[in-house]
Amino acid sequence: MNIDHVHFYVEDAIAWRDWFVYTLGFYSIAGHSTLHTHTEVVRNGKIHFVISSPLTDSSPASDYLSLHPAGIADVAFQVVNLEQAIATATAHGAQLLHPIQTEQQSQGLLKWASISGWGDLTHTLVERSGFTSLLPHRAEPGQEVEQLIRLDLSQYLSTQPDGLPNFIDIDHVVLNVAAGSLADAVLWYEKTLGFERQQTFAIQTERSGLSSQVLVHPESGVKFPINEPASATSQIQEFLDVHQGSGVQHIALQTGDIVQTIAHLRQRGLNFLPVPLTYYSQLRQRPGFCLAESEWQAIAQQQVLADWSEGTPQAMLLQAFTQPIFEQPTFFFEIIERQTYCYAERLIQAEGFGEGNFRALFEAIEREQIKRGNLT
């Protein structure tokens, strides 16, 4: 089960399409208006983001925006057997929002259905055979069929415009849930979509804290961490208050060269969470530190977080986090590189989530909370 696409609901899809193109380095591949909704699609690497905004009050985007600020309404997963996936999900309590639909297309077969996720989040499940359009038809009020984007993915699988930051795929999607509901949310995703537990984190500072459970799908390796606040002042609680409920906090975009990617994104005007210089001086003191001087200076200049396991320090986990992209302090992006090295004729890659980076991110967001006056 892989991430097929992610669907944002925003006030102005065209404006946000331009932001993804000119700031984040994606490129536009499709766009369409229906009776009630305007939708744009952008792409980079294997990543597809769908961006919709309402044209009337009858739009699903309008319903979402009446309850939440701009954000992610749907994380869509590609599955091997749609009927089996839907049967499993509904048997364990997921609500079937859109029954299974089948579309025979010129070069392939597209099947899809939608289920309720945690809170107001939706999960569209998609099964593809051959080359198909990115998005299925969806009916809207007052229409028999919505003529959505007709896009042949075969045109785009091997092309990437020169000069753009090159992302590989979505590394993970992070969900924030209310205090006391982490265990239930984890169990729900285990039963309905087949995720399994990986790492557990409990971060506590003098000011606030959080608890986190990382979920991983055993077949694809798709990662789905879930956070809950451990204090009333937690940044997770701030998200829940502003977002008015649980929701996706951030998406990690994987790259093969994080230093170059971030330098390019900074030139495009993307703002990142600042990292104090003391972080990099302390980094040198950690057991297993093996960065060359030039590498250390490069990550310090671009304010990249670095972590590793003591047994495999060459397989380094490198991460950086943007400021919230919307007006409200809710959703942001992570840029991540999982380095690999060869040992005993085996390729070893940085896996999981380094606790040092996890805590550094938490403290960086705390500093932003203090600037906003939401944490004393």
C-alpha angles and dihedrals in degrees: 000000000000132000106266099185141325121233121212124194112208139159095250118024095187093053091049092045087058091048091053090047102043101030108028096033100241122135131227117250105165146002137180143170125217128184093281109013140049116209133190129186125207130183143195122170107324092334120110122184120190115204121194134178130183124259093182138014088259093068118111085229089059091052090052095047091050087064104031142021117255112305148110118323100171136029104192121205128201111224135188098225114025097186092053093045092051093045091052094045096048092044088060097048107278113141116234104232098174120017121230113294125190126205122187106207133186095266104018152355124271122196125177146162135172131229134185116262129196111315111336094337117121128207118205111200115208132190117193132191118184118338115334139168116277096241132035126230113274125194118231128195109284094019132089092207132008109222098220131174114323101201127163104212092200088077092061109032096094103028129089122167113245119254097031125119104263115228121185105202145310107294098191145339120221123213124197118207135182123277112278095020101086095097092049093047092049091049091048093055091044092055102035102039104017100247120159131212120258123160128007124206133191112185119187128173131172089270108036148336149206141205121220137186119195114214123196129189108235096217103045105017092236107164123218114177117190123203133195128185118257094194138027090249095050119130086235089059090048089054092049092049095048095039089045094230142359120326149136111306100186147345123220116221114204120222135177094224113031097178093055093041094052093045088053093047092049089054087054090055101258112151121219133197108267119243119209118242090238088070091065096045089052090047090066090059096056117109111258096025104162106159117133115238092254091050092049091050092048095054091043091052092051092038096237121167116231130199138163144170114260091234094052108028092158090066094075127187111215122188142169130179131213127223113260107289098211128063092261122064095252123096125038139161130245123207112209138182121189106199122209134203135184118249124170089348091305127113110230118196129193105260135188123006123305112236091216091057091043091056093043090054091049091051092046091055089046089058089053090049089055090051089053090049092242096116125045 
